[in-house]
Amino acid sequence: MGVNKLVKKWIEPRDIKPESDYEEAKRKFEMAMGKPFITLQLEIPAGFEDFSNDFRKLETDQQFYEEVKDLVKKRLLLDSRHKKSS
């Protein structure tokens, strides 16, 4: 087993715990009061570990954010067209 796998296994939680009651209530409130949103946790793709600094910068990169928004729009439009044709 590689070092990365050992470290990952060591630091990952044993059981994934549900969000705290506060976090769950906060999320429901935000969804009800504003626009719906999703939260994604993305891991760096395999083979791109050398780009970890650049990958972390994407979190605050406005251009990347806009590109992801455009991707979401395209995906939703494709899904709605597929549903209509079914």
Sequence and secondary structure as in RCSB ss.txt:
>XXXX:A:sequence
MGVNKLVKKWIEPRDIKPESDYEEAKRKFEMAMGKPFITLQLEIPAGFEDFSNDFRKLETDQQFYEEVKDLVKKR
LLLDSRHKKSS
>XXXX:A:secstr
  HHHHHHHHHS SS     HHHHHHHHHHHHHS           TT GGGHHHHHHGGG HHHHHHHHHHHHHH
HHHHHHHHHH 
